[in-house]
Amino acid sequence: MKRHPLVTARATRHHYPARTAFAELRGELARPASPTRRTVVAVISAVLLGGCGGGSNNTSTASTQPVSVPLQAAFANEVDNGDTASFSVSGTIDNVSVTGSGTLTDSPPVVATFNGATVLETRQTITDTVVENGVPITVTETKAIFSDPGTSAEVGQINDDGSVDVITQIDPIPASAPVGSSGVLGEGIEYSNSSEQTTVGTVEETYAVGSGAGSAGGSSTATCDVVDVVKEVKDNNKNQIRKSEKKTCVDDRGNSRFVSGEEHERDNGRDDDLNETGH
């Protein structure tokens, strides 16, 4: 995560790759598809997603709390439409308590290529503005997330520090997932950079479905159930170095809204634990 202090006293606390490096890395692995392929993928996507219903953050007030969620439709809707959310922040940065607020933005997808395959690319940006020891700090994390245009399953990701996740084992997203169910979405390898020569560790993405009754997130969850998606990276010694978690409340039509999130990172001198609770 990149820190952008609002005072010069903290300007040199951490050193991370400049945004230009991230842009160059995206250029190596994710190139825009030709207009012809863009049209083909758009048509395929429209056919596959046509029956999924509305987009993210548009939970229908007419829905009732489902006993299962249309998980595949929910993933497709979020990939197809993007997402935005605001939240309060609490936790620690380098073991120092912080509080504040933040935003999450998932951009609408663009057609690109990742490791030679046609994919949908979404840019996710999380911006937290927190106060640490009386000093205001802006913490920004940007990821490029790549999804299969036919299934909406994640196939890879370029992280904020330039590391690259490649999902090598993709499990099908269930069309319907009952409350209480859980499973693996994908497993893979994290590499240190775009050359994909040096292995950082392993990646696993999982989901779990829980009842929306009594869930946190600011507003009522009576018409939806909570889908918890967790992505965890462990180093070659099986120690956790990064974990991100996102909970959304999904209704019976596959519409979703942000409930809460967590970002944990322990690597290269960083020790961050941030909790995000939706408004």
C-alpha positions as CSV (number, residue, x, y, z in Angstrom):
1,M,0.0,0.0,0.0
2,K,1.3,3.4,-0.9
3,R,1.3,6.0,1.9
4,H,0.8,9.7,1.0
5,P,1.4,11.7,4.1
6,L,-0.2,15.1,4.3
7,V,2.9,16.4,6.2
8,T,6.5,16.2,5.1
9,A,7.7,14.7,8.4
10,R,6.5,11.2,7.2
11,A,7.5,11.6,3.5
12,T,10.3,9.0,3.7
13,R,8.9,6.4,6.0
14,H,8.3,3.8,3.3
15,H,9.5,3.5,-0.2
16,Y,7.3,1.8,-2.8
17,P,7.3,1.6,-6.6
18,A,6.1,4.7,-8.4
19,R,2.8,4.6,-10.2
20,T,4.7,4.7,-13.5
21,A,6.2,1.3,-12.7
22,F,2.8,-0.1,-12.1
23,A,1.6,1.3,-15.4
24,E,4.6,-0.2,-17.2
25,L,3.9,-3.6,-15.6
26,R,0.3,-3.5,-16.7
27,G,1.6,-2.8,-20.2
28,E,3.7,-5.9,-20.2
29,L,1.0,-8.3,-19.0
30,A,-2.3,-6.6,-19.8
31,R,-2.6,-5.2,-23.3
32,P,-5.9,-3.9,-24.8
33,A,-7.5,-6.4,-27.2
34,S,-8.1,-5.5,-30.8
35,P,-11.4,-3.9,-31.7
36,T,-12.6,-7.2,-33.2
37,R,-11.8,-9.2,-30.1
38,R,-13.3,-6.5,-28.0
39,T,-16.6,-6.8,-29.9
40,V,-16.6,-10.5,-29.7
41,V,-16.0,-10.6,-25.9
42,A,-18.6,-7.9,-25.4
43,V,-21.2,-9.9,-27.3
44,I,-20.3,-13.1,-25.4
45,S,-20.4,-11.2,-22.1
46,A,-23.8,-9.7,-22.9
47,V,-25.3,-13.1,-23.7
48,L,-23.9,-14.7,-20.6
49,L,-24.8,-11.9,-18.3
50,G,-28.1,-10.8,-19.8
51,G,-30.2,-12.7,-17.3
52,C,-28.3,-11.6,-14.2
53,G,-30.3,-8.6,-13.2
54,G,-29.1,-5.2,-11.9
55,G,-25.7,-4.0,-11.0
56,S,-23.7,-3.8,-7.8
57,N,-24.9,-1.5,-5.0
58,N,-28.5,-1.6,-6.4
59,T,-30.2,-4.1,-4.0
60,S,-33.9,-4.3,-4.8
61,T,-36.2,-3.3,-2.0
62,A,-38.7,-5.8,-3.4
63,S,-36.4,-8.7,-2.7
64,T,-36.8,-11.0,0.3
65,Q,-33.9,-12.5,2.3
66,P,-32.8,-15.5,0.2
67,V,-32.0,-19.0,1.6
68,S,-29.3,-19.1,-1.1
69,V,-27.6,-16.5,-3.2
70,P,-27.0,-16.5,-7.0
71,L,-23.3,-16.4,-6.5
72,Q,-22.3,-16.6,-10.2
73,A,-24.6,-13.8,-11.1
74,A,-23.3,-11.7,-8.2
75,F,-19.7,-12.1,-9.4
76,A,-20.7,-11.3,-13.0
77,N,-22.7,-8.2,-12.0
78,E,-19.8,-6.8,-9.9
79,V,-17.2,-7.5,-12.7
80,D,-19.6,-6.1,-15.4
81,N,-20.6,-2.9,-13.6
82,G,-17.8,-2.1,-11.2
83,D,-18.4,-0.9,-7.6
84,T,-18.0,2.0,-5.3
85,A,-18.3,2.2,-1.5
86,S,-17.4,4.4,1.4
87,F,-16.5,3.2,4.9
88,S,-15.0,4.0,8.3
89,V,-11.5,2.7,9.0
90,S,-9.9,1.4,12.2
91,G,-6.9,-0.7,13.0
92,T,-3.1,-0.3,13.1
93,I,-0.3,0.8,10.8
94,D,3.1,-0.6,12.0
95,N,1.4,-1.4,15.3
96,V,0.2,2.2,15.9
97,S,-3.6,2.7,16.2
98,V,-5.3,4.6,13.5
99,T,-8.9,5.7,12.7
100,G,-10.4,7.5,9.7
101,S,-12.5,6.9,6.6
102,G,-12.0,5.6,3.1
103,T,-13.4,4.7,-0.3
104,L,-13.3,1.7,-2.6
105,T,-13.7,2.0,-6.3
106,D,-13.8,-0.9,-8.8
107,S,-13.7,0.5,-12.3
108,P,-16.0,-0.9,-15.1
109,P,-14.1,-3.5,-17.0
110,V,-12.1,-3.1,-20.2
111,V,-11.0,-5.9,-22.5
112,A,-7.3,-6.8,-22.2
113,T,-4.9,-9.7,-22.4
114,F,-3.2,-11.4,-19.4
115,N,-0.5,-14.0,-20.1
116,G,-1.8,-14.3,-23.7
117,A,-5.5,-14.8,-22.8
118,T,-8.4,-12.4,-23.4
119,V,-9.6,-11.1,-20.1
120,L,-11.7,-8.4,-18.5
121,E,-9.5,-5.9,-16.5
122,T,-10.9,-4.0,-13.5
123,R,-8.8,-1.5,-11.6
124,Q,-9.5,-1.5,-7.9
125,T,-8.5,1.5,-5.8
126,I,-8.8,1.6,-2.0
127,T,-8.0,5.0,-0.4
128,D,-7.9,5.3,3.4
129,T,-7.5,8.7,5.1
130,V,-6.5,8.0,8.7
131,V,-4.9,9.8,11.7
132,E,-1.8,8.2,13.2
133,N,-0.3,9.8,16.3
134,G,-2.1,13.0,15.4
135,V,-0.8,13.0,11.9
136,P,-3.2,12.7,8.9
137,I,-2.0,10.0,6.4
138,T,-3.6,8.9,3.1
139,V,-3.0,5.2,2.3
140,T,-3.7,4.2,-1.3
141,E,-3.7,0.7,-2.7
142,T,-4.3,0.0,-6.4
143,K,-4.7,-3.4,-8.1
144,A,-5.4,-4.6,-11.6
145,I,-7.7,-7.6,-11.4
146,F,-8.2,-9.9,-14.4
147,S,-11.3,-12.0,-14.9
148,D,-12.4,-14.6,-17.4
149,P,-15.1,-12.9,-19.6
150,G,-17.1,-16.1,-19.8
151,T,-17.3,-17.1,-16.1
152,S,-16.2,-13.9,-14.2
153,A,-13.7,-16.0,-12.3
154,E,-10.4,-14.2,-11.4
155,V,-7.4,-15.4,-13.4
156,G,-4.8,-13.0,-12.2
157,Q,-3.9,-9.8,-10.5
158,I,-1.1,-7.1,-10.5
159,N,-0.6,-5.8,-7.0
160,D,0.3,-2.4,-5.8
161,D,3.9,-3.4,-5.2
162,G,4.4,-4.9,-8.7
163,S,4.0,-8.5,-7.7
164,V,1.8,-10.7,-9.9
165,D,-0.7,-13.3,-8.9
166,V,-1.4,-16.1,-11.4
167,I,-4.4,-18.3,-10.7
168,T,-3.5,-21.8,-11.9
169,Q,-6.4,-23.8,-10.5
170,I,-9.8,-22.1,-11.0
171,D,-12.8,-23.7,-9.4
172,P,-16.3,-23.1,-11.0
173,I,-18.3,-20.4,-9.2
174,P,-21.5,-22.0,-8.1
175,A,-24.7,-20.8,-9.8
176,S,-26.4,-20.9,-6.4
177,A,-24.8,-21.1,-2.9
178,P,-26.9,-21.8,0.2
179,V,-26.4,-19.9,3.4
180,G,-23.7,-21.7,5.4
181,S,-21.8,-22.9,2.3
182,S,-18.2,-22.2,1.5
183,G,-15.6,-23.2,-1.0
184,V,-12.4,-22.4,-3.0
185,L,-12.6,-20.0,-5.9
186,G,-9.0,-20.4,-7.1
187,E,-5.4,-21.2,-6.1
188,G,-2.2,-20.1,-7.7
189,I,1.2,-18.5,-7.4
190,E,2.4,-15.0,-6.6
191,Y,5.5,-13.9,-8.4
192,S,7.7,-10.9,-7.4
193,N,7.3,-9.1,-10.8
194,S,6.1,-9.4,-14.4
195,S,8.9,-11.8,-15.4
196,E,7.1,-14.5,-13.4
197,Q,10.5,-16.0,-12.6
198,T,10.8,-15.6,-8.8
199,T,8.1,-17.1,-6.6
200,V,6.9,-15.1,-3.6
201,G,4.5,-17.8,-2.4
202,T,1.0,-19.2,-2.9
203,V,-2.4,-17.6,-3.4
204,E,-5.8,-18.9,-2.4
205,E,-9.2,-17.2,-2.8
206,T,-12.2,-18.6,-1.0
207,Y,-15.8,-17.7,-0.3
208,A,-18.4,-18.2,2.5
209,V,-22.1,-17.4,2.6
210,G,-23.7,-16.2,5.8
211,S,-27.1,-14.9,6.8
212,G,-27.6,-11.2,6.3
213,A,-29.7,-10.9,9.5
214,G,-27.8,-8.8,12.1
215,S,-24.8,-8.2,9.9
216,A,-22.8,-5.0,10.2
217,G,-22.6,-2.5,7.5
218,G,-24.7,0.5,8.5
219,S,-28.0,-0.3,6.8
220,S,-30.4,-3.2,7.0
221,T,-29.4,-6.5,5.5
222,A,-32.8,-8.1,5.8
223,T,-33.2,-8.6,2.1
224,C,-29.8,-10.1,1.3
225,D,-27.2,-12.5,2.6
226,V,-23.5,-11.9,3.1
227,V,-20.9,-13.3,0.8
228,D,-17.4,-13.2,2.3
229,V,-14.5,-13.4,-0.2
230,V,-11.0,-13.8,1.2
231,K,-7.8,-13.8,-0.7
232,E,-4.7,-14.9,1.2
233,V,-1.0,-14.9,0.1
234,K,1.5,-17.1,2.0
235,D,5.2,-17.1,1.5
236,N,7.2,-20.2,0.7
237,N,7.5,-21.0,4.4
238,K,3.6,-20.9,4.7
239,N,3.6,-17.6,6.6
240,Q,0.8,-15.2,5.8
241,I,2.2,-12.0,4.1
242,R,-1.0,-10.5,2.7
243,K,-4.7,-11.0,3.2
244,S,-7.6,-9.1,1.8
245,E,-11.3,-9.7,2.7
246,K,-14.4,-8.2,1.2
247,K,-18.0,-8.8,2.5
248,T,-20.9,-7.9,0.3
249,C,-24.6,-8.4,0.9
250,V,-26.2,-10.2,-2.1
251,D,-29.9,-10.3,-2.8
252,D,-31.9,-13.0,-4.7
253,R,-31.2,-11.3,-8.0
254,G,-27.4,-11.1,-7.7
255,N,-27.3,-7.4,-6.8
256,S,-24.8,-6.6,-4.1
257,R,-23.5,-3.8,-1.8
258,F,-20.4,-3.4,0.3
259,V,-20.7,-4.4,3.9
260,S,-17.1,-4.5,5.2
261,G,-13.5,-5.3,4.3
262,E,-10.1,-6.0,5.9
263,E,-6.6,-5.4,4.6
264,H,-3.6,-7.1,6.3
265,E,-0.1,-7.0,5.2
266,R,3.2,-8.1,6.8
267,D,6.0,-7.9,4.3
268,N,9.1,-5.8,3.5
269,G,9.0,-4.0,6.8
270,R,5.2,-3.4,6.7
271,D,2.8,-4.4,9.4
272,D,-0.6,-3.2,8.6
273,D,-4.1,-4.3,9.9
274,L,-7.0,-2.2,8.6
275,N,-10.7,-2.8,9.1
276,E,-13.3,-1.1,6.9
277,T,-16.9,-0.9,7.8
278,G,-19.5,0.3,5.2
279,H,-21.7,3.3,5.9
